[in-house]
Amino acid sequence: MASPEQDPRAADAPSRGERETLVGYLEAYRTTLELKCDGLTPEQLGTRSVPPSSLSLIGLVRHLARVEHHWFRRMIEGRTELSRLHAGDEADAGFSWPGEADQALVADAWSQWRSEIAHARDVLDHADLDALVEVDGIPTEVRDIVVHMIEEYARHCGHADLVRECIDGRAGQ
């Protein structure tokens, strides 16, 4: 765990304005997910929480790559022709995968997640928060999607905290 003065989420100055606040919270939760997974082996990252749940840390990374892809590429950019990531029946929204978690699966999950975040950052940098996009036939402001992303990460970072504590006792951060 990083000391408070070394925490990568610590802001140098208070945020100013809506966009900076929203982006700041989203970035802080993205960083929190990385911190929750820091220093673990592929086997530990693939450790399932409590049967019959398939929840694991690497499953959360895969799922959140899917979420980033869906909301920023498919919804904000309107690229609904793109298939959802981990869309197969066996994929369980990215939470599950066949076999054991190994280095290749972990590397692929992190690569995909980081790639989707890089794309999402670019989309958000150029997006008007007031712009309307269609979500399930309902006009939705981009800001609502960003708030949803913050909520999605906050919920899953809470899950990650509990899973990490079961793995090695580390809590917080």
N, C-alpha and C positions, 0 to 999 in steps of 0.2 A: 504494500500500500504506500502511496505517495503521501508525504507530509502535506499539510494544508498549503504551505508556501510553494510546494512543488507540484501540486495538483494541476494537470494540464487543462482542467476545466475552469480554473480560476480566471476571472475576468480582470483585465488591467484597469478598466474603467467601467462605470455603469453603462448599460446600453442606452441608446437614444432612439426613440421612435419605434413604430410598430414592426417594420421589417427587421431591423437589427435585433429586436427583442425575440421575435419568432425564430429567426435563423439561429440566434444564440442558444435558445433552449433546444432546438433540434440538434445542433452541433454538440451541445453538452451531453445529450442522451446518446448520440452516436459514439462519443468518446467513452461514456460510461460502459457501453456494451463491450468495447475493446478492453477496458480495464478489468471487467468481470472475467474475461477470458485469458488475461495475461498470465504467462508462465505455465500453462497447462499443456500436457501431452495430448496427442490426438485421441488416445483412449479416454483420458479424463474429459476432454471436450465432448466426446460422444456418449458419456455416461448419462443414461436415462434417469429421470428424476424419481418418480414413484410409479411402479406398474399399476395400471396398464398404460399410463401416459407415455408418449414417445418424446416428451420434452427433454431437450439437452441443450447445452450451450451452443454447440455447432449447429444444431437444428434451429436455434433462434437466429443465428447468423444467416443461415440459408433462407429462413422465413422472411427476415427483414430485407434481404436482397430482393426477394419476390415482392414485398410490399413497396420498396423504393421503385422498382421496375414498373409495377402496376400504376401507382399514383403519378409518377412523374412522366413516364413514357406513354403509357396507355391513356391516362385521363387528362393530364394537363396538356401534353402534346397532341392528344387525340389520335394516337396510333393504336387504335383498338384492333387492327389486323394482327398485331403482335400476339403471339401466344403468351400466356402467363408462364413465368418461370416455375419449374417444378409442378407442371400441370397434370402429370399422370396420376391416375387413381392411387397408385402405390406411394406417391410422393407426399401426401398429407400436407400440402401447402409448404413444403420444404422441411418440415419437422422431422420426417423419417427418410431413411435411405436403406437400400438392401446391404446386408453385410455389416462389417465393423467400421468404425471411424478410423481411417488411416491417414497418413500424411498427405496422400493425393487428394482425398476428400476434403480434408481441412484446408489445404492450399487452394483448391478450387472454390470452396465456400468463401474464404476471405477475399480471393481475387474477384469473384463475382460481386460480393457485397461492396468492396471498394470501388469497383467499376461503376456500379449503379449509383453509389453516392456521388462520385465525380460527375456523372451525367446529371444527377438531380441538382447538384450545386449550380451547374451551368444553366439548367432550365430555370431554376429559381432566381438566379442572378438577372435573368432577362424577363421574368414574368411580372405582370402587373397583378398585385394582390387583389385588386377589384375585378379582374377579368373573370368572366363566367365560362365554365366548362361544363359539359354535360356528363353527369354521373347517374347512371341508371335512369336516364330520361329526365333528370331534374337539373336545372341550371344551378351550378354551385360555384361560389367564389373560390379562387385559388387560395385565399387566406384560410378558408375552411379546411381545405386539404392539408395545408401546412399544420394547422392546429390538430387535425386528425393524426398526422405523422408524429407530432410531439406526444400525443396521447398513446399512440401505438408503441412508441419507444419506451415511454414511462412505464407502461404496463409490463412490457417484456423485460425491461431492466429490473423490475421487481422480481419477476420470475428468475432471471439470471442470478440475482443476489441469493435467492434461496437455493438454487441448484449449486452455485459455487460453494455456499456454506456446507452443503452436504458432501461435496467432494473433498475439501481440505480445511473446512472450518473458517475460511476467510469470509468475513462479512463487512458490509459498509463499502465505502469508496463509490 
